[in-house]
């Protein structure tokens, strides 16, 4: 039976051979990320499900930024699947921490995708923020810190910094890919391009005011048009009356019309 950690070692000690134990780091960080998303993300999803209202399409920003966030998060999930696939290919087997951490990481990022979609499509009337919720921001920050901890183990032979074989080169390439994706998502997430820049109530009130202004303008325009048409018609009628009156006078002068 395969051990949970590589080389029949244990999760502890956390620091060994001039660096963090990969088994310890993956186990702890993946568990923390998943626990945070299950508790915090689950609570946020519950609040949105109970009290949030659907954000109308006209008040949603362009979907370009939202699509980028979805693509980056999806690529991170695909990367974890590739990582466990390559580990199985090169080592011929998987240790317990590989399977556990991969499942926990994937579940964490799937919950983050659900939160992204929820914050994009719904809003709380009482919420006056201008960006993503605290749960997503903390999650992206912790995920980036987790990948940055690899630099601490620069001189550890447990890690892949020496690039001495294909296994280490592949692991290093996947880490670079993962680090870049999470960093981009971290930067874009704090800018929150998928969310409205202003409060929903304010946008709704402004939209209603614009509708009232447009309606008032249309009413005034129609009224002006009717008055103008009425005025022109009256001018025509008066002109006809004057013409008939002048014609009658002229005929009377020539004795062609008798009164």
N, C-alpha and C positions, 0 to 999 in steps of 0.2 A: 504494500500500500504506500502510495506517495505521501510524503510529508507536506504539511501546510506551507512551509517555507522551503526555499532551495537549499541544497547541501545538508538536508536533515537538521537545519538550524531551527531556532525558535524565534518568535516575534521579538522578544526582548533578548539582549539590550537594544535600545533604539539606535545608539551610536556605536559603531564597530568598524574597524579597519579604516580609520580616517574619514568616515562619512556615515550618513544615515543608512540604516538597513532598508533596502528596497521593500522587503516584506512588511516591515513595520510601517513605513511611510505610506505605501499604497493601502494598507489595511485601515490605518487611522484616518487618512485624508478622505478616502472614499466613503468611509462610514460617517464622518462629520458632514460632508457635503450632502449625502443622502438624508441624514437625520434633519439637517437644516431645511432642506427642500420639502421633506414630508411634513414637518411641523409648521414651519413658516409658510411655505408655499401652499400647503393644504389649508391653512387658516385663511390665507388671502383668497384662494379659490372659493372657499366657503362663503366668505364675506361678499365677494363679487356675485356669487350665485344667488345669495339671498337679497341683497340690497342694490346691486348695480343695475343700471339701465343700459340698453344697447345704444352705442354711439352711432348717430346717423352718418350715412356715407358722405354727405356733403361737408361734415365737420372733421372727417379723417384726413390727415396729410397724405401726400402722395405715397403709394405703397412701395416705392423703390427702396427706402431705408429699411422698411419692415422685411422685405424680401431678402435683403442682404443679411440681416440678423438670422432669419430662418435658415438660409443657406449655410452660414458659418456654423450655427449650432448643429445642423444636420451633418456637416462634414466632420465635426468633432466626434459625433456618435459613430460615424463610419470609420473614423480613425481608430477608435477603441476596438471595434470589431476586427479591423486589419491587424492591430497589435496582437491580439490574442491568437489570430490565425497564424501570423508569422512566428510567434512563440511556440506554437504547436508544431509548426513545420521544422524549425531549426532544432528544438529540444526533443521533439518526438513525444512530449507529454506536457501536461499542465499541472502546476502546483495549485494548492487550494487558494492561495492569495491572488493568483492570476484570475481565477474564475470569479472569486468574490468581488475583487476590486472592479473588474470589468462590468459585472452586473450592476454594482452600485453606481459606478460612473454613468453608465447608460441610462439608468433610471433617473438619476439626478438631472441629466440634460434633457430627458424627455419631459420631466416636470417643468423645467425652465421654458421649454417650447410651449407648454400649455399656458404658463403665465404670460408669455409674450403675446400669444393669441388673445388671451382674455383682456389684457391691458390695452390691446389694440382695438378690440371690438366693443368693450364696455367701459363704463365710467361710473364713479360714485358722485352723486350730486354734492355731497359734503366735502369731497376731496378737492383741495386747491393747489396741489402740487403741479409741477411742470415737467416731470420726468417719470422714469420707471419707479416702481415701488422699492422699498428698502430690501426686500427679500432677494430680488434679482441682482441688485447692485452689490450686496454682500456676497452672493453666490459667485458672481463673475470675479470679484476681488479675491475671494478665497481660492478659486480655481487658478487664477494667475499666480498667486503666492505659492500654491502647491507646485506648480511647474518650475517656479523660480528657485525653489529649495534644491533643485538638482545641482545648482552652481556650488552649493555648500560642500557637496561630495566630489569636488573636482579631482582630488587625489585618491579617491577610494577605488580599489580594484573591483568592487562589486558593480560599479557603474560602467557605462559604455564610453567614457571619455577617451580611452586609448584607441578605439576603433581598430582593434586587432583582428577582428574576424567579421564575417557577414552578419552574424547575429547582432553584434554591437553596432555595426554600421546601420543596419535596418532600424534598430531601436533608437539610435541617435537621430536618424532621419524622421522617424515618426514623432519624436519629441520636439524637433524643430518645427515640424508641421503643426503639431498641437499647440506649441507655444505661440506661434504666429497667429493662428486662428483665434485662440483665447484672447490674445492681446488686442486684436482688431475688434473682437466682440466687446471687450472691456471698454475701449475708447468710444466705439459707436454707441454702446449702451448708455454711457453717461451723457451723450448728446441727445439720445432718445428721438431719433428722426421719425419713428413710427407713431409718436404720440402728439396730440395737439399742443400748441405752445401756450394757449390761453385757457382759462377756465370755461367749462362747458356751459354754465349758466350765462356767462357773459357773451359767449358766441351765439347762444340761442336768442338772447335779448337783442343783440345787434342785428341778427337775421330778421327778427320780427319787426324791428324798427325800419330796416331797409324795405321790407314788404309793405309796411304802412306808408312809407315815403313814396314808393313806386305806385301804390294804389291811389294815393292822394294826387300824385302827378297825373296819372291816367284819368282820374275823375275831372281834374281841372282842364286837361287837354280836351276831353270829350265835351265838357260844358262850353269851353271856348269855341269849339268847332260848331256846336249847335247854335250858339249865339251868332256866330259869323254867318252861318247858313241862313238863319232867320233874318238877319240884317240884310243880306244880299237879296233874299226873296222879297222883303218889304220894299227894297229899292226898285226891284223889277216891277212890283205891283204899282208903286207910286208913279213910276215912269210910264206904265201903260195907262194909268188914269189920266196923267197929264197929257199924254198923246191923244187920247180920246177926247179930252176936253178941248184941246187946241183944234182938233179936226171939226168938232161940232161948231165951234165959234166961226171958223173959216167958212163952213157951209152956210151958216146963218147969214154971214156977210154977203154972200153971193145969191142969197135967196133960194137956196136949194133945199133948205130945211125949214120947216115951219113949226113954230112952237104952238 
